[in-house]
């Protein structure tokens, strides 16, 4: 029973939890890149409008 429980736990870990965590990291990276682009655009527009 211990071996069966260990194998079932590993199955759940590698088939459900790890792909879910990888998906969450991908979403977080996409949101971070979009936020960085917005920050750069706002900074460039702010500097160009302030200099005129």
Phi, psi and omega in degrees: 000325180295318180294317179297318178295321178295316179296320178295320178297317178295322178299314180295319181299309187279338183260341183237311188283314182295315176298325178294317179295320178296320177296320178294321178295320178298316179297318179296320178294319179296316179297320179296318179294318178297318179296320178296317178297317178297318179299316181295317180297315180296320179295315181294316179295320179296318179291321182289325180283332180286329183283342183276000000 
